[in-house]
Amino acid sequence: MMGGSPALPSFPLGFRPRNPRYGKVLVLAAISWLGAGAAPVWQAPPHLKLGELQTLELREEDPAKPAPGRPALEDRLGPLHLRAVEPLPDGRGWRLQVQAFTPGTAVVPPLDLGDGQRSPELKLDVPRTIPFGGPWVGYGGGNDDLLPAIPFPWAWASLPLFPFLGLGAWLVLRWRRSRGKRRLHHAIHVFRRHWPPRPVDRATLDAAHALGRDLLAARFGEGARAWGPADFRALNLGPWDQWVLSLDAARFGHTQPPFPGAEPLVAALDARGTLPKGGR
């Protein structure tokens, strides 16, 4: 070794670096790698509810490091719909409001936060099943969805029935108002079948008299059952005056006055006049 020459340090295994600053470069690279590895962390719920607004937080936990920059996002955060981005109250990160419209696993890729920072990948589970009565029931499809029970709109479906109900009410009212005419028509039909009475015996005469009184009651009211010859003459019901007299005579075996025909008796029911007390 020559005199005056500086002694070189010994290195392990006999290696000597070509550049004396090589060790410093390795140390700085290791520090940079460790700093880059400490990325901000996600704070998120374990499951996202389909269709509902959920809050995610991207936070820098190390107070010695600067807060992450605002993520370069517009309307989507991976498969999630982004609704709002705002800084955390302590300024150490960002709060993101998202909404999931696709069931399954939502994978949020790493985000560029500037200054070489990137967020870690985030995986979130979005269940398919929605609670009964939820606003997004059946949105995702699938056999696990609980579809809502939609009642039949009876109130709206009954609106077209109103015209038919009105028609039915009018028919019922008309039928009730024509009850007297139906009763009169039936009484006329029965009276024609049994007048004049044959044979002329007491039972037949009484039956014919009852049928005649039923016909008078159907035409003029229940008070007509007690009308006598004077009442018939006051109403110009001459054939019915003869009807009363002929029945009374037949009960005692007389043939005069004779029985009037059924047609004159029915036609006389349309005669108009002043009804006595106890009439219609």
C-alpha positions as CSV (number, residue, x, y, z in Angstrom):
1,M,0.0,0.0,0.0
2,M,1.4,3.4,-1.0
3,G,2.0,6.0,1.6
4,G,-0.4,8.9,2.0
5,S,-3.3,7.0,0.3
6,P,-6.5,6.9,2.3
7,A,-7.6,3.5,3.6
8,L,-10.8,2.1,2.0
9,P,-13.4,0.6,4.3
10,S,-14.0,-3.1,4.2
11,F,-17.4,-4.4,2.9
12,P,-19.1,-7.7,3.7
13,L,-18.4,-10.6,1.5
14,G,-15.6,-8.6,-0.1
15,F,-18.0,-6.5,-2.3
16,R,-17.3,-2.9,-3.0
17,P,-19.9,-0.6,-4.5
18,R,-19.0,1.3,-7.6
19,N,-20.8,4.5,-6.4
20,P,-20.4,5.5,-2.7
21,R,-23.9,7.0,-2.7
22,Y,-25.5,3.6,-3.6
23,G,-26.5,2.9,0.0
24,K,-28.3,6.3,0.3
25,V,-30.3,5.6,-2.8
26,L,-31.4,2.2,-1.5
27,V,-32.5,3.8,1.8
28,L,-34.5,6.5,0.1
29,A,-36.2,4.0,-2.3
30,A,-37.2,1.8,0.7
31,I,-38.7,4.9,2.5
32,S,-40.6,5.9,-0.6
33,W,-41.9,2.4,-1.1
34,L,-43.1,2.2,2.5
35,G,-44.8,5.6,2.2
36,A,-46.5,4.6,-1.0
37,G,-47.8,1.4,0.6
38,A,-49.7,3.2,3.3
39,A,-52.7,4.2,1.2
40,P,-55.9,5.8,2.6
41,V,-58.5,3.3,3.9
42,W,-62.2,2.8,3.0
43,Q,-64.9,2.8,5.7
44,A,-68.1,1.2,4.4
45,P,-71.0,-0.9,5.6
46,P,-70.7,-4.7,5.1
47,H,-73.7,-4.7,2.8
48,L,-75.3,-2.1,0.5
49,K,-79.0,-2.0,0.3
50,L,-80.3,-2.1,-3.2
51,G,-81.6,1.2,-4.4
52,E,-81.0,3.1,-1.1
53,L,-78.5,5.9,-0.5
54,Q,-75.4,4.6,1.3
55,T,-72.4,6.5,2.7
56,L,-68.8,5.5,2.1
57,E,-65.7,7.3,3.6
58,L,-62.2,7.4,2.2
59,R,-59.9,8.4,5.1
60,E,-56.2,8.9,5.8
61,E,-55.6,7.3,9.2
62,D,-52.0,8.5,9.6
63,P,-52.1,12.1,11.0
64,A,-48.5,12.6,9.8
65,K,-49.5,12.3,6.2
66,P,-51.4,14.8,4.1
67,A,-55.1,14.2,3.5
68,P,-55.9,12.5,0.2
69,G,-56.9,14.7,-2.8
70,R,-60.4,14.7,-4.2
71,P,-61.1,11.6,-6.2
72,A,-61.5,12.3,-9.9
73,L,-65.1,11.2,-10.1
74,E,-68.2,12.5,-11.9
75,D,-71.3,10.3,-11.7
76,R,-70.1,6.7,-11.2
77,L,-67.9,5.0,-8.5
78,G,-67.3,1.8,-10.3
79,P,-70.7,0.1,-10.7
80,L,-72.2,2.4,-8.1
81,H,-74.0,5.6,-8.9
82,L,-72.4,8.5,-7.3
83,R,-74.8,11.1,-5.7
84,A,-72.5,13.4,-3.7
85,V,-68.9,14.0,-2.7
86,E,-68.0,16.2,0.3
87,P,-65.0,16.5,2.6
88,L,-65.0,15.0,6.0
89,P,-65.5,17.4,9.0
90,D,-61.9,16.8,10.1
91,G,-60.5,17.3,6.6
92,R,-58.8,13.9,6.6
93,G,-60.7,12.4,3.7
94,W,-63.9,12.3,1.7
95,R,-67.5,11.2,2.2
96,L,-69.2,9.7,-0.8
97,Q,-72.9,9.0,-1.2
98,V,-73.6,6.1,-3.5
99,Q,-76.6,4.1,-4.7
100,A,-76.5,0.5,-5.9
101,F,-78.9,-0.6,-8.7
102,T,-77.3,-3.9,-9.5
103,P,-77.4,-6.9,-7.1
104,G,-74.3,-9.0,-6.6
105,T,-70.7,-7.9,-5.7
106,A,-69.8,-4.3,-6.5
107,V,-66.1,-3.9,-7.1
108,V,-64.7,-0.3,-6.8
109,P,-61.3,-0.1,-8.5
110,P,-58.4,1.9,-7.0
111,L,-58.8,5.6,-7.4
112,D,-56.2,8.1,-8.3
113,L,-55.9,10.6,-5.5
114,G,-53.0,12.7,-6.9
115,D,-49.4,12.9,-5.7
116,G,-49.0,9.3,-6.5
117,Q,-51.6,8.2,-4.0
118,R,-54.1,5.5,-4.9
119,S,-57.0,4.1,-2.9
120,P,-57.2,0.4,-2.3
121,E,-59.7,-1.8,-4.1
122,L,-63.1,-2.0,-2.4
123,K,-65.6,-4.9,-2.7
124,L,-69.1,-4.6,-1.4
125,D,-72.0,-7.0,-1.3
126,V,-75.4,-5.9,-2.7
127,P,-78.0,-8.5,-1.6
128,R,-80.8,-9.4,-4.0
129,T,-83.5,-9.8,-1.4
130,I,-85.5,-6.7,-0.5
131,P,-87.7,-6.4,2.6
132,F,-91.4,-6.6,2.0
133,G,-92.8,-3.1,1.3
134,G,-89.5,-1.6,0.2
135,P,-89.5,0.8,-2.6
136,W,-87.1,-1.3,-4.7
137,V,-88.9,-4.7,-4.3
138,G,-88.4,-6.8,-7.4
139,Y,-86.0,-4.4,-9.1
140,G,-83.1,-6.7,-9.3
141,G,-85.1,-9.8,-10.4
142,G,-84.2,-13.3,-9.4
143,N,-86.0,-16.0,-7.5
144,D,-85.1,-14.5,-4.1
145,D,-86.9,-11.2,-4.5
146,L,-90.1,-10.7,-2.4
147,L,-92.6,-9.2,-4.8
148,P,-95.2,-6.9,-3.2
149,A,-98.8,-7.9,-2.8
150,I,-100.6,-5.5,-5.2
151,P,-104.3,-5.5,-4.2
152,F,-106.9,-5.4,-7.0
153,P,-108.2,-1.8,-7.5
154,W,-111.8,-2.5,-6.7
155,A,-112.7,1.2,-6.3
156,W,-111.5,2.1,-9.7
157,A,-112.8,-1.1,-11.3
158,S,-116.3,-0.4,-9.9
159,L,-116.5,3.0,-11.7
160,P,-117.7,1.4,-15.0
161,L,-120.4,-0.4,-13.1
162,F,-122.1,2.9,-12.1
163,P,-124.2,3.1,-15.3
164,F,-125.3,-0.4,-14.9
165,L,-126.2,0.2,-11.2
166,G,-128.3,3.2,-12.3
167,L,-130.0,1.1,-14.9
168,G,-130.7,-1.6,-12.4
169,A,-132.1,0.9,-9.9
170,W,-134.4,2.3,-12.6
171,L,-135.6,-1.2,-13.5
172,V,-136.3,-2.0,-9.9
173,L,-138.2,1.2,-9.4
174,R,-140.2,0.7,-12.5
175,W,-141.0,-2.9,-11.5
176,R,-142.2,-1.7,-8.1
177,R,-144.3,1.0,-9.6
178,S,-145.9,-1.5,-12.0
179,R,-146.8,-3.8,-9.2
180,G,-150.4,-2.6,-9.2
181,K,-150.7,-3.2,-13.0
182,R,-149.4,-6.7,-12.7
183,R,-151.7,-7.5,-9.9
184,L,-154.7,-6.1,-11.9
185,H,-153.6,-8.1,-15.0
186,H,-153.4,-11.3,-12.9
187,A,-156.8,-10.6,-11.3
188,I,-158.4,-10.0,-14.7
189,H,-157.0,-13.2,-16.1
190,V,-158.3,-15.3,-13.1
191,F,-161.7,-13.6,-13.2
192,R,-162.2,-14.4,-16.9
193,R,-161.4,-18.0,-16.3
194,H,-164.1,-18.4,-13.6
195,W,-166.9,-16.1,-14.9
196,P,-169.7,-16.8,-15.3
197,P,-169.9,-19.4,-12.5
198,R,-170.6,-23.0,-13.6
199,P,-172.4,-24.9,-12.0
200,V,-174.6,-22.5,-10.2
201,D,-174.3,-23.7,-6.6
202,R,-173.5,-21.8,-3.4
203,A,-169.8,-22.7,-3.3
204,T,-169.3,-21.7,-6.9
205,L,-171.2,-18.4,-6.5
206,D,-169.2,-17.5,-3.4
207,A,-165.9,-18.3,-5.2
208,A,-167.0,-16.1,-8.2
209,H,-168.0,-13.3,-5.8
210,A,-164.6,-13.4,-4.1
211,L,-162.8,-13.3,-7.4
212,G,-164.8,-10.3,-8.5
213,R,-164.1,-8.5,-5.2
214,D,-160.4,-9.2,-5.7
215,L,-160.6,-7.7,-9.2
216,L,-162.3,-4.6,-7.8
217,A,-159.7,-4.2,-5.0
218,A,-156.8,-4.5,-7.6
219,R,-158.4,-1.8,-9.7
220,F,-159.8,0.7,-7.1
221,G,-158.1,-0.3,-3.8
222,E,-159.1,-2.5,-0.8
223,G,-162.1,-0.3,0.0
224,A,-163.8,-1.5,-3.2
225,R,-164.4,-4.9,-1.5
226,A,-167.3,-3.3,0.4
227,W,-168.9,-1.4,-2.4
228,G,-172.6,-1.9,-3.0
229,P,-175.0,-1.2,-5.9
230,A,-175.2,2.5,-5.0
231,D,-171.4,2.9,-5.2
232,F,-171.3,1.2,-8.6
233,R,-174.0,3.4,-10.0
234,A,-172.1,6.5,-8.7
235,L,-169.0,5.5,-10.6
236,N,-171.0,4.6,-13.8
237,L,-170.1,0.9,-13.3
238,G,-173.5,-0.4,-14.5
239,P,-172.2,-3.9,-15.4
240,W,-170.9,-4.3,-11.9
241,D,-174.2,-3.2,-10.4
242,Q,-175.8,-6.0,-12.4
243,W,-173.1,-8.4,-11.3
244,V,-174.0,-7.9,-7.6
245,L,-177.7,-8.2,-8.3
246,S,-177.3,-11.4,-10.4
247,L,-175.2,-13.1,-7.7
248,D,-177.7,-12.3,-5.0
249,A,-180.6,-13.6,-7.3
250,A,-178.6,-16.7,-8.1
251,R,-178.2,-17.5,-4.4
252,F,-182.0,-17.8,-4.1
253,G,-182.4,-19.7,-7.4
254,H,-183.5,-16.9,-9.6
255,T,-182.2,-16.3,-13.1
256,Q,-183.0,-12.6,-13.4
257,P,-181.2,-10.4,-13.7
258,P,-178.8,-12.6,-15.8
259,F,-175.0,-12.8,-15.3
260,P,-173.3,-10.0,-17.3
261,G,-170.5,-11.0,-19.6
262,A,-166.9,-11.0,-18.5
263,E,-165.8,-8.5,-21.2
264,P,-168.3,-5.8,-20.3
265,L,-167.3,-6.1,-16.6
266,V,-163.6,-5.8,-17.5
267,A,-164.2,-2.8,-19.9
268,A,-166.2,-1.0,-17.2
269,L,-163.1,-1.0,-14.9
270,D,-161.8,1.9,-17.1
271,A,-164.8,4.1,-16.3
272,R,-163.9,7.4,-14.6
273,G,-165.7,8.9,-11.7
274,T,-165.5,10.2,-8.2
275,L,-164.5,7.5,-5.7
276,P,-166.6,7.4,-2.6
277,K,-165.0,7.2,0.9
278,G,-163.2,3.9,1.4
279,G,-162.2,3.7,-2.4
280,R,-158.8,3.6,-3.8
